[in-house]
Amino acid sequence: MNIILFGTGMAAHRLLNYPLRREHEIVAVVDNNEAKWGADFCGHSIASPDVIREQDYDIILLAVINGWMDAWQQLRGMGVSVSRIRHAVGWSRVDYFDDPLDELFVIPKKPFIPFEKHPLTGALGHCGGETGKAHGRRLREGFFEKYCQGEGLDIGCGSDPVTPGCCGWDLCNGDAQELAGVPDESFDFVYSSHCIEHMADVRRAIANWFRVVRRGGCLIIYGPERDLYEKRRTLPSRFNPHHQHMFLVGRKEAPDTLDICEEIREALSTTGGHYRIEYIRTCSEGWESLTPDVQSPGEYSFEAVIRKL
């Protein structure tokens, strides 16, 4: 199979570190950035997307993160059929989870690292930044004194843990929906930022996250609010195609938008535990309404704090 790789960023670089399966060949690497044309990229000369019209190919592998939807529409505008476009959605997870990319590349799977309860000393993943955006606001509000005291677990922490010295769970530890190996009621607070939208079963994830909170402690869920983050009403997400759900506070909307308040109530009704919702609200400090195809600065999230009684 002849493959054109579209994109020369982090996702494309990571994929080209894996050997192609013998039956496949990269016949061109293209990028919209004219300044890159002619430069070497992992042994390939970067070309203009115009070569797509001239090149013999079977599929175009779209390895673009930010702006992927624009690139998709660009390809469709060039007459490329949907059946010949493959989007490398799972590029960041392929080291640990099976993915359609395994059909193209030989990707050795790393064993999951069994969870151990010890403070983070470095990043567990490449993602981060959303928690950091909220730090100043939270300092002013006394958030850390109220809700983040004692031993903490940050689920999906990446390179941006909520507090110094907390423990972390990320892709390398396995499915965040299950928290396999984390004992019941083992943390004073459990925090997760921009992870819930990636969970296949939102309620199961919330129930398991609540499971590992000690009595008197808090579960804190921070995630993208649809109208601030997505700027659209249905999936796929323009800014992160791996999102499986959208969220609003106090309202759901078919087919893709969940009410985070309802999800929390229904999830915790299955646990038999007692709790008090401290608050569920939208956080938009520093947010600006830019064009629909540009991600806004500042916070664009909901924040929920649930105390276990």
SEZADREN-30248 format. One line per field, with one value per residue: residue number from 0; residue in three letters; chain; x, y, z of N, C-alpha, C in turn. Coordinates in steps of 0.001 Angstrom, whole numbers. Example, Ala and Ser with C-alpha at 12.3 -4.5 7.8 and 13.67 -1.06 7.14 Angstrom:
BEGIN
resi <- [0:1]
resn <- [ALA:SER]
chain <- [A:A]
nu <- [13190:12850]
nv <- [-5690:-2250]
nw <- [7800:7080]
cau <- [12300:13670]
cav <- [-4500:-1060]
caw <- [7800:7140]
cu <- [13200:12900]
cv <- [-3300:30]
cw <- [7800:7870]
END
This chain:
BEGIN
resi <- [0:1:2:3:4:5:6:7:8:9:10:11:12:13:14:15:16:17:18:19:20:21:22:23:24:25:26:27:28:29:30:31:32:33:34:35:36:37:38:39:40:41:42:43:44:45:46:47:48:49:50:51:52:53:54:55:56:57:58:59:60:61:62:63:64:65:66:67:68:69:70:71:72:73:74:75:76:77:78:79:80:81:82:83:84:85:86:87:88:89:90:91:92:93:94:95:96:97:98:99:100:101:102:103:104:105:106:107:108:109:110:111:112:113:114:115:116:117:118:119:120:121:122:123:124:125:126:127:128:129:130:131:132:133:134:135:136:137:138:139:140:141:142:143:144:145:146:147:148:149:150:151:152:153:154:155:156:157:158:159:160:161:162:163:164:165:166:167:168:169:170:171:172:173:174:175:176:177:178:179:180:181:182:183:184:185:186:187:188:189:190:191:192:193:194:195:196:197:198:199:200:201:202:203:204:205:206:207:208:209:210:211:212:213:214:215:216:217:218:219:220:221:222:223:224:225:226:227:228:229:230:231:232:233:234:235:236:237:238:239:240:241:242:243:244:245:246:247:248:249:250:251:252:253:254:255:256:257:258:259:260:261:262:263:264:265:266:267:268:269:270:271:272:273:274:275:276:277:278:279:280:281:282:283:284:285:286:287:288:289:290:291:292:293:294:295:296:297:298:299:300:301:302:303:304:305:306:307:308]
resn <- [MET:ASN:ILE:ILE:LEU:PHE:GLY:THR:GLY:MET:ALA:ALA:HIS:ARG:LEU:LEU:ASN:TYR:PRO:LEU:ARG:ARG:GLU:HIS:GLU:ILE:VAL:ALA:VAL:VAL:ASP:ASN:ASN:GLU:ALA:LYS:TRP:GLY:ALA:ASP:PHE:CYS:GLY:HIS:SER:ILE:ALA:SER:PRO:ASP:VAL:ILE:ARG:GLU:GLN:ASP:TYR:ASP:ILE:ILE:LEU:LEU:ALA:VAL:ILE:ASN:GLY:TRP:MET:ASP:ALA:TRP:GLN:GLN:LEU:ARG:GLY:MET:GLY:VAL:SER:VAL:SER:ARG:ILE:ARG:HIS:ALA:VAL:GLY:TRP:SER:ARG:VAL:ASP:TYR:PHE:ASP:ASP:PRO:LEU:ASP:GLU:LEU:PHE:VAL:ILE:PRO:LYS:LYS:PRO:PHE:ILE:PRO:PHE:GLU:LYS:HIS:PRO:LEU:THR:GLY:ALA:LEU:GLY:HIS:CYS:GLY:GLY:GLU:THR:GLY:LYS:ALA:HIS:GLY:ARG:ARG:LEU:ARG:GLU:GLY:PHE:PHE:GLU:LYS:TYR:CYS:GLN:GLY:GLU:GLY:LEU:ASP:ILE:GLY:CYS:GLY:SER:ASP:PRO:VAL:THR:PRO:GLY:CYS:CYS:GLY:TRP:ASP:LEU:CYS:ASN:GLY:ASP:ALA:GLN:GLU:LEU:ALA:GLY:VAL:PRO:ASP:GLU:SER:PHE:ASP:PHE:VAL:TYR:SER:SER:HIS:CYS:ILE:GLU:HIS:MET:ALA:ASP:VAL:ARG:ARG:ALA:ILE:ALA:ASN:TRP:PHE:ARG:VAL:VAL:ARG:ARG:GLY:GLY:CYS:LEU:ILE:ILE:TYR:GLY:PRO:GLU:ARG:ASP:LEU:TYR:GLU:LYS:ARG:ARG:THR:LEU:PRO:SER:ARG:PHE:ASN:PRO:HIS:HIS:GLN:HIS:MET:PHE:LEU:VAL:GLY:ARG:LYS:GLU:ALA:PRO:ASP:THR:LEU:ASP:ILE:CYS:GLU:GLU:ILE:ARG:GLU:ALA:LEU:SER:THR:THR:GLY:GLY:HIS:TYR:ARG:ILE:GLU:TYR:ILE:ARG:THR:CYS:SER:GLU:GLY:TRP:GLU:SER:LEU:THR:PRO:ASP:VAL:GLN:SER:PRO:GLY:GLU:TYR:SER:PHE:GLU:ALA:VAL:ILE:ARG:LYS:LEU]
chain <- [A:A:A:A:A:A:A:A:A:A:A:A:A:A:A:A:A:A:A:A:A:A:A:A:A:A:A:A:A:A:A:A:A:A:A:A:A:A:A:A:A:A:A:A:A:A:A:A:A:A:A:A:A:A:A:A:A:A:A:A:A:A:A:A:A:A:A:A:A:A:A:A:A:A:A:A:A:A:A:A:A:A:A:A:A:A:A:A:A:A:A:A:A:A:A:A:A:A:A:A:A:A:A:A:A:A:A:A:A:A:A:A:A:A:A:A:A:A:A:A:A:A:A:A:A:A:A:A:A:A:A:A:A:A:A:A:A:A:A:A:A:A:A:A:A:A:A:A:A:A:A:A:A:A:A:A:A:A:A:A:A:A:A:A:A:A:A:A:A:A:A:A:A:A:A:A:A:A:A:A:A:A:A:A:A:A:A:A:A:A:A:A:A:A:A:A:A:A:A:A:A:A:A:A:A:A:A:A:A:A:A:A:A:A:A:A:A:A:A:A:A:A:A:A:A:A:A:A:A:A:A:A:A:A:A:A:A:A:A:A:A:A:A:A:A:A:A:A:A:A:A:A:A:A:A:A:A:A:A:A:A:A:A:A:A:A:A:A:A:A:A:A:A:A:A:A:A:A:A:A:A:A:A:A:A:A:A:A:A:A:A:A:A:A:A:A:A:A:A:A:A:A:A:A:A:A:A:A:A]
nu <- [838:612:1447:671:1929:492:1433:3903:4496:4518:2985:3354:6126:6469:5153:6744:8924:8443:8816:7573:5126:5941:4472:3784:4468:5902:5254:5298:5757:3906:3188:1518:2998:4928:7548:8800:9080:11023:12785:14385:12679:12703:14055:12643:11781:10132:7149:4923:1362:274:1401:-148:-2027:-611:676:846:-1128:-2494:-3675:-4090:-2438:-3429:-1711:-2092:-2516:-3527:-5704:-6527:-9064:-9324:-7346:-8441:-10756:-9492:-8301:-10598:-11594:-9750:-10552:-10098:-11259:-13307:-12832:-10161:-8760:-7107:-7155:-4806:-5715:-5218:-2504:-1019:-1396:-533:1664:839:-1798:-3918:-4468:-5848:-3638:-1765:-2044:-569:1985:4744:4363:5656:4263:4268:4573:2089:2762:2690:601:1985:2072:3446:5003:4929:7778:8471:7266:4463:3347:2897:1053:-461:-1153:-3808:-4535:-2616:-3497:-5575:-4463:-3802:-6328:-7384:-5647:-6371:-8961:-8693:-8725:-6945:-6410:-8930:-9737:-7634:-5959:-3656:-2950:-2815:-4204:-3618:-5308:-4530:-2480:-226:2144:1533:796:-1653:-933:2221:3985:1847:419:432:-1509:-1388:-1364:574:21:-2292:-5824:-7600:-10212:-10710:-8742:-7107:-5659:-5473:-6198:-9360:-10555:-8054:-6907:-6775:-7635:-8815:-8068:-8823:-8024:-9292:-9665:-11898:-13472:-12369:-13061:-14637:-16852:-18360:-19707:-18869:-16167:-16275:-17413:-15389:-13267:-14287:-14416:-11803:-11392:-10931:-13080:-14432:-12746:-12128:-13399:-12371:-13284:-12343:-13012:-13494:-15762:-18476:-19407:-17513:-15050:-15274:-16822:-18712:-21481:-21556:-19729:-17041:-14503:-13092:-10622:-9506:-9534:-9796:-11644:-14513:-16913:-18991:-19518:-21865:-22956:-25582:-27267:-28135:-27625:-28599:-26667:-24293:-23651:-23256:-24747:-22875:-23573:-25708:-24379:-22583:-24350:-25783:-23692:-22662:-24828:-24727:-22757:-23343:-22308:-22095:-22308:-21452:-22134:-19951:-19643:-20572:-19523:-19025:-15897:-14186:-12069:-10030:-10825:-11466:-13599:-12869:-12474:-14420:-12685:-10388:-8702:-9670:-7977:-7122:-9279:-11574:-13578:-15474:-15872:-15989:-16595:-16740:-17533:-16737:-18681]
nv <- [-1196:2160:5088:8390:10633:13069:15883:17052:17145:16495:14121:12860:12531:10739:8470:7783:6813:4191:1055:583:-1781:-4503:-4580:-2022:1400:4596:7104:9799:12766:15340:18799:21745:23945:26134:26879:24580:22981:20849:20310:17840:15128:12751:11151:11632:13885:16863:17862:19968:19879:19817:17808:15637:15504:14515:12227:8677:6886:4992:5490:8410:9300:11033:12887:14972:17221:19761:21579:19504:19082:21095:20293:17883:18789:20227:18183:16869:18886:18784:16658:14169:11067:10068:7449:7095:8510:8310:8855:9496:9070:7743:8085:8864:6876:4442:2981:1500:583:-1356:-431:924:1845:-96:-1747:-596:34:-1501:-1821:-2133:-3219:-1767:-3072:-2425:-256:-1290:235:2232:3642:6480:9705:11879:12279:13141:13805:11870:11666:13261:15248:18274:21346:22361:22159:23850:26323:26947:27449:29962:31131:29215:29429:31964:31426:29709:27051:24838:24560:23892:21573:19922:18580:16470:13079:12758:11820:12206:11816:11082:12899:13631:15962:17856:18046:18427:19205:19650:16715:14938:11728:9960:8908:7599:6981:4977:3403:2031:1460:4268:4346:2226:2049:-78:-1954:80:604:629:3662:5019:7495:10957:12978:12934:13778:14874:16077:17089:14503:12909:13133:11394:8893:5778:4826:6938:7071:4757:5343:7614:6428:4624:6370:7756:5638:5281:7377:8594:8695:11842:13071:14473:14204:15547:16802:17998:19332:19702:22232:22260:24488:26441:25202:23351:24682:23780:21552:18815:15705:14903:16246:19367:20137:18026:14999:12609:12770:11435:12265:15175:17913:19653:21874:21028:20440:18248:17108:15487:14317:13855:15285:15312:15803:16861:17020:15220:12874:12526:12237:9882:8059:7909:6967:4279:3393:3223:4851:7766:11236:14700:17307:19784:21849:22410:23854:26244:27264:30021:31778:34182:33444:33961:34859:33641:32974:30201:28178:28427:27717:28921:31117:30820:29505:26909:25243:22857:22487:20241:19405:16916:15741:13020:11377]
nw <- [0:-913:788:1643:3885:5803:7361:9692:12335:15906:16103:13579:13582:15680:14673:12470:13710:14085:12415:9109:8060:5887:3525:2952:1936:2396:272:-1:1943:3228:3908:5056:5654:4071:4573:5333:3134:1184:3200:5291:6763:8947:7097:4786:2172:2671:1129:-829:-333:-2857:-4354:-4018:-5986:-8088:-7319:-7099:-4984:-2200:307:2376:5211:7864:9960:11895:14548:16034:14063:12476:11379:9503:7727:6893:5568:3593:2098:1209:-384:-2387:-3750:-2673:-1667:1144:1930:1419:3239:6222:9618:12077:14818:17252:17858:20152:21976:21105:21973:24101:23756:21575:18164:15116:13689:13974:11819:9865:10830:12565:15764:18764:21813:24948:28253:30733:33455:36680:39091:41614:44804:45044:45236:42380:40345:37911:34533:33450:30991:27723:27623:28884:30696:30935:33646:34720:33743:35421:37836:39090:39564:41302:43482:44464:45264:47375:46845:46985:49711:50628:49206:48367:50243:51986:50899:47420:44189:40814:37940:34691:34525:33022:32099:33961:36878:39542:42150:43846:44643:44575:43680:40525:37670:34447:30855:30782:32943:32451:31870:32581:33275:34904:36939:37827:40390:42227:45513:47315:48785:49193:48898:49829:48201:44847:41614:38317:35150:32102:31105:31413:29137:27375:28169:27612:29018:30878:33364:34682:34968:36683:38953:39676:40173:42348:44100:45085:46783:50049:52954:53676:51970:48629:45288:42314:39288:36232:33160:29538:28644:26526:24865:25279:24770:22534:20574:18844:18207:17901:17767:15446:17696:17022:18052:19424:18292:19606:21579:23124:24052:24649:26957:29021:31658:33547:31437:28781:25418:22603:19782:21202:23536:26982:30217:32758:35437:35703:34947:37051:39259:38525:38267:40883:42247:41967:43625:46290:48193:50329:49642:49061:46897:46351:44511:41079:38249:35552:34267:33155:33132:31626:29130:25670:23015:20115:16581:15233:14379:15792:18744:21889:24222:27766:30407:29612:30678:32699:36222:38816:42155:44471:47610:49654:51996]
cau <- [0:1335:903:1138:1819:154:1799:5296:4602:4829:2336:4025:7481:6370:4776:7862:9913:8113:9001:6388:4980:6625:3600:3465:5564:5631:5670:5453:5414:3481:2841:1049:3970:5843:8921:9350:9203:12391:13555:14348:11859:12822:14497:11777:11782:8788:6634:3641:211:-73:1892:-1201:-2716:257:1275:69:-1208:-3685:-4299:-3396:-2457:-3498:-1030:-2177:-3233:-4280:-6011:-6771:-10304:-9044:-6602:-9414:-11577:-8603:-8184:-11877:-11677:-8869:-11154:-9718:-12444:-13218:-12297:-8710:-8168:-7065:-6709:-4012:-6301:-4655:-1037:-398:-1697:-215:2685:224:-3119:-4111:-4987:-5797:-2299:-992:-2129:408:3315:5078:4406:5767:3459:4936:3726:1658:3528:1765:505:2598:1709:4583:4868:5484:9081:8620:6052:4032:2893:3288:-6:-494:-1441:-5132:-4473:-1821:-4298:-6495:-3727:-3929:-7693:-7547:-4934:-7195:-10193:-8417:-9096:-6023:-6604:-10244:-10045:-6451:-5102:-3333:-2437:-3641:-3971:-3974:-5578:-4257:-1694:744:3258:900:82:-2411:-161:3513:3988:734:682:-118:-1939:-1461:-1480:1527:-502:-3439:-7103:-7984:-11605:-10760:-7772:-6754:-4549:-5563:-7131:-10466:-10356:-6611:-6414:-7563:-8308:-8562:-8249:-8603:-8191:-9417:-9508:-13215:-14030:-11741:-13522:-15737:-17981:-18135:-20210:-17983:-14951:-16548:-17607:-14092:-12482:-14870:-14084:-10484:-11353:-11231:-14192:-14033:-11945:-12832:-13176:-12399:-13286:-12175:-13061:-13874:-17158:-18681:-19539:-16272:-13919:-15503:-17404:-19577:-22462:-21447:-18426:-15781:-13964:-12139:-9322:-8959:-10426:-9932:-12755:-15654:-18116:-18968:-20173:-22416:-23356:-27015:-28062:-27598:-28143:-28234:-26286:-22965:-23399:-23733:-24847:-21924:-24282:-26429:-23413:-22065:-25421:-26073:-22520:-22506:-25974:-24396:-21661:-23832:-21618:-22715:-21464:-22022:-21558:-19536:-20108:-20294:-19662:-18213:-14735:-13839:-11138:-9095:-11357:-11865:-14345:-12184:-13204:-14722:-11610:-9209:-8942:-9620:-7059:-7755:-10024:-12782:-13835:-16332:-15150:-16905:-15962:-17661:-16921:-17210:-19104]
cav <- [0:3425:5992:9772:11112:14495:16451:16819:17539:15487:12851:12249:12128:9535:7337:7389:6096:2775:535:240:-3180:-4724:-4384:-607:2320:6029:7616:11254:13435:16682:19718:23033:24993:26290:27000:23237:22236:20518:19906:16408:14738:11312:10501:11982:15297:17420:18451:20661:18994:19765:16569:14623:15417:13867:11023:7446:6501:4258:6229:9531:9173:12380:12920:16372:17354:21003:21880:18290:19186:21930:19465:16930:19513:20556:16980:16644:19899:18379:15520:12906:10431:9761:6091:7105:9306:7678:9819:8844:9571:7107:8107:9052:5721:3187:2219:682:64:-1726:695:691:2138:-1341:-2358:62:71:-2513:-1028:-2984:-2754:-1750:-3553:-1384:-139:-1438:1446:2288:4879:7312:11039:12073:12942:13585:13697:10534:11745:14480:16252:19135:22748:22792:22355:25044:27511:27220:27528:31274:31253:28330:30017:33049:30882:28793:25720:23784:24371:23294:20326:19148:18329:15066:12299:12951:11093:12967:10871:11727:14083:14014:16783:19007:17585:19472:19673:18992:15586:13999:10548:10133:7791:8006:5872:3909:2581:1258:2105:5190:4080:1141:2235:-1412:-1996:1166:136:1486:4667:5104:8862:12036:13634:12398:14882:14533:17212:16836:13060:12275:13130:10293:7626:5143:4749:8056:6762:3764:6055:8431:5522:4089:7468:7981:4460:5340:8542:8335:9459:13197:13608:15021:13890:16788:16510:19225:18868:20721:22631:22190:25733:27200:24466:22731:25650:23029:20800:17373:15134:14885:17481:20048:20350:16749:14003:11432:12966:10549:12922:16590:18128:20917:21848:21143:20205:17318:17357:14418:12944:13687:16122:14811:16722:16347:16884:13945:11767:12346:11689:8497:7226:7709:6214:2847:3064:3033:5772:9062:12313:16038:18080:21111:22699:22069:25152:26534:28110:30672:32887:34420:32949:34944:34273:33799:32324:28808:27250:28750:27419:30124:31087:30797:28311:26604:23973:22739:22010:19607:18943:16047:15293:11708:11470]
caw <- [0:-971:1806:1776:5250:5835:8657:10093:13737:16912:15793:12429:13990:16490:13838:11609:14513:14001:11054:8333:7680:4610:2364:2832:1618:2432:-1033:103:3202:2838:4998:4546:5987:2926:5059:5547:1882:810:4382:5608:7899:9182:5874:3676:1820:2844:-110:-790:-561:-4274:-4960:-3898:-7278:-9063:-6749:-7035:-3575:-1776:1399:2995:6663:8407:11259:12301:15826:15906:12668:11698:10631:8334:6780:6332:4600:2476:1272:540:-1423:-3473:-4415:-2042:-1095:2576:2101:1241:4315:7543:10618:13122:16066:18444:17815:21464:22823:20421:22698:25148:23380:20178:17408:13657:13166:13988:10494:8996:11440:13568:16991:19958:22934:26241:29355:31653:34689:37813:39897:42934:45487:45404:44628:41044:40257:36515:33739:33038:29613:27019:27668:30055:30460:31379:35093:34968:33449:36529:39102:39709:40078:42453:44619:45006:45836:48475:46338:47429:51155:50860:48512:47953:51400:52207:49768:46247:42946:39624:36859:33409:34913:32000:32575:34598:38079:40224:43303:44006:45563:44429:42850:39188:36812:33056:29899:31083:34034:32005:31605:33651:33623:35887:38036:38333:41340:43206:46543:47735:49827:49436:48705:50423:47085:43509:40663:36911:34252:30666:30900:31412:27783:26650:28729:26887:29941:31802:34710:35296:35358:37869:40087:40102:40742:43674:44905:45724:47669:51454:53531:54025:50874:47471:43887:41543:37850:35438:31774:28555:28503:25076:24124:25410:24187:21232:19636:17940:18981:17686:17464:16178:18230:16142:18674:19887:17694:20462:22503:22878:24540:24969:28245:29495:33064:33746:30221:27800:24076:21674:20097:21796:24704:28266:31346:33739:36712:35637:34912:38412:40106:38152:38572:42323:42756:41894:44545:47657:49088:50576:49137:48948:45794:46801:43416:39679:37587:34385:34550:31883:33361:30528:27856:24671:21907:18834:15493:15557:14039:16615:20154:22713:25364:29077:30809:28836:31337:33873:37406:39760:43392:45201:48858:50117:53392]
cu <- [877:654:1516:897:1595:432:3222:5515:4899:4233:3047:5412:7441:6050:5948:9021:9649:8352:7649:6314:5428:5767:3265:4705:5077:6151:5819:5089:5096:3091:2418:2033:5026:7293:9593:9622:10664:13250:13407:13479:11893:13172:13642:11863:10344:8365:5336:2510:-206:384:853:-1907:-1920:720:306:57:-2495:-4426:-3445:-3554:-2348:-2937:-933:-2983:-4107:-4479:-6314:-8031:-10136:-8303:-7524:-10253:-10763:-8481:-9481:-12060:-10792:-9399:-10775:-10953:-12212:-12563:-10771:-8001:-8235:-6464:-6004:-4458:-5560:-3150:-388:-558:-1135:868:2060:-1078:-3144:-4816:-4972:-4434:-1407:-1035:-1068:1828:3492:5325:4482:4956:4257:4014:3311:2519:2563:1781:1185:2330:2958:4468:5520:6838:9357:7315:5753:3574:3258:2266:75:-902:-2775:-5157:-3714:-2593:-5149:-5770:-3914:-5312:-7878:-6806:-5786:-8421:-9962:-8740:-8230:-6181:-7912:-10347:-8846:-5460:-4859:-2777:-3381:-3236:-4483:-4089:-5433:-3388:-734:1912:2767:126:-550:-1679:1199:3377:2802:1198:10:-510:-2011:-1495:-598:1030:-1708:-4677:-7517:-9429:-11711:-9898:-7407:-5544:-4550:-6601:-8246:-10004:-8883:-6046:-7365:-8248:-7881:-8964:-8034:-8927:-8216:-9068:-10867:-13802:-13443:-12269:-14697:-17005:-17755:-18557:-19355:-16693:-15179:-16711:-16282:-13207:-12972:-14508:-12791:-10312:-11697:-12427:-13676:-13226:-12793:-12421:-13369:-12279:-13311:-12126:-13569:-15383:-17429:-18632:-18296:-15122:-14184:-15954:-18189:-20428:-22337:-19990:-18284:-15358:-12963:-10732:-8705:-9880:-10579:-11058:-13927:-16982:-17873:-19765:-20697:-22766:-24861:-27868:-27359:-28273:-27665:-27594:-25048:-22733:-24060:-23838:-23951:-22585:-25019:-25477:-22860:-23127:-25671:-24906:-22446:-23692:-25702:-23367:-22142:-23188:-22379:-21747:-22208:-21341:-21234:-19924:-19814:-20523:-18767:-17099:-14231:-12868:-10135:-9601:-11742:-12567:-13648:-13009:-13397:-13592:-10332:-9554:-8745:-8567:-7841:-8448:-11270:-13354:-14996:-15461:-16175:-16105:-17012:-16941:-17557:-17490:-19041]
cv <- [1252:4461:7372:10194:12617:15000:16107:17285:16358:14130:12129:11747:10834:8315:6855:6797:4595:2288:262:-1266:-3346:-4402:-2915:223:3757:6615:9136:11696:14880:17500:21052:24174:25087:26362:25643:22495:22069:20079:18403:16168:13226:10552:10770:13483:15828:18144:19211:19646:18904:18467:15455:14427:14620:12483:9836:6975:5725:4982:7443:9386:10568:12371:14364:16431:18601:21323:20665:18410:20049:21125:18449:17604:19926:19368:16692:17640:19597:17146:14174:12313:10113:8409:6048:7983:8505:8676:9077:9325:9022:7157:8182:7840:4413:2365:1205:1:-311:-598:334:1004:907:-2046:-1794:-36:-1110:-1752:-1968:-2388:-2857:-2350:-2372:-1414:-265:-187:1262:3650:5617:8642:11094:12775:13437:13391:12243:10506:13080:15597:17085:20541:23212:23032:23628:26328:27926:27534:28869:31496:30431:28836:31103:32523:29997:27346:24619:23504:23640:21855:19429:18967:16830:14403:12422:12084:11960:11988:11581:12952:14551:14764:17955:18587:18739:20039:18986:17821:14660:12791:10745:8826:8317:6773:4695:2963:1746:2114:2968:4986:3083:1393:901:-1331:-861:759:1144:2455:4812:6507:9870:12887:12970:13482:14362:15739:16748:15390:12393:12183:12027:8923:7067:5132:5780:7696:5724:4423:6855:7548:4968:5170:7768:6844:4629:6580:8111:9166:10812:13871:13995:14365:15179:16430:17832:18788:19943:20972:22861:23541:26607:26531:24060:23731:24941:22102:19287:16975:14962:16259:18078:20043:19086:15634:12735:11593:12069:11155:14424:16788:19551:20757:22060:20893:19188:17565:16252:15036:12791:14397:15542:15958:16174:16183:15546:12765:11482:11704:10208:7573:6911:6992:4717:2430:2768:3961:7070:10159:13632:16749:19474:22152:22024:23359:25233:27503:28700:31833:32998:33981:34116:34224:34594:33108:30837:27830:27520:28491:28678:29991:31003:29483:28156:25290:24032:22209:21488:19107:18189:15535:13971:11778:10112]
cw <- [0:-78:1637:3215:5226:7246:9031:11529:14632:16576:14654:12804:14790:15635:12988:12393:14530:12576:10387:8134:6225:3397:2121:2514:1752:1119:-1029:1508:2854:4068:4384:4789:4882:3362:5248:4236:1493:1971:4609:6830:8014:7900:4658:3421:1878:1563:152:-956:-2028:-4930:-4885:-5235:-8309:-8622:-6807:-5581:-3327:-662:1758:4499:7257:9826:11732:13589:15759:14426:11824:10836:9390:7268:6110:5255:3373:1528:523:-607:-2612:-4203:-3837:-1368:380:2812:1979:2283:5607:8535:11747:14497:17286:18557:19198:22372:22292:21112:23648:24724:21900:19444:15922:13042:13171:12631:9551:9516:12392:14877:18188:21105:24235:27294:30229:32912:35860:38688:41252:43534:45935:44675:43256:41135:38845:35789:33403:31588:29011:27176:28946:29681:30979:32880:35424:34726:34642:37835:39816:40309:41337:43678:45271:45731:47056:48134:46942:48920:51445:50354:48202:49099:51561:50970:48581:45075:41801:38454:35522:33570:33832:32594:33422:35848:38845:41433:43311:44982:45478:43623:41497:38534:35392:32173:30258:32178:33629:31850:32791:34090:34767:37121:38676:39250:42347:44254:46818:48821:50217:49261:49345:49358:45778:42516:39250:36039:32798:30322:30719:30008:26914:27096:27924:27730:31038:33223:35417:35766:36632:39103:40590:40705:42162:44629:45681:46608:49088:51913:54015:52922:49680:46164:43108:40065:37096:33978:30834:28531:27021:24371:24206:24672:22738:20176:18526:18795:18859:17476:15954:16683:17243:16734:19267:19401:18518:21483:22118:23321:24607:26257:28379:30969:33128:32526:29335:26465:23147:20425:20985:23124:25949:29260:32446:35106:36771:35657:36306:39305:39800:38475:40056:42945:42767:42933:45956:48655:49245:50145:49206:47792:46314:45762:42088:38897:36358:34766:33226:32073:32208:29170:26952:23531:20590:17753:15802:15281:14824:18073:20997:23799:26665:29377:29943:29348:32317:35008:38405:40963:44204:46438:49301:51607:54080]
END
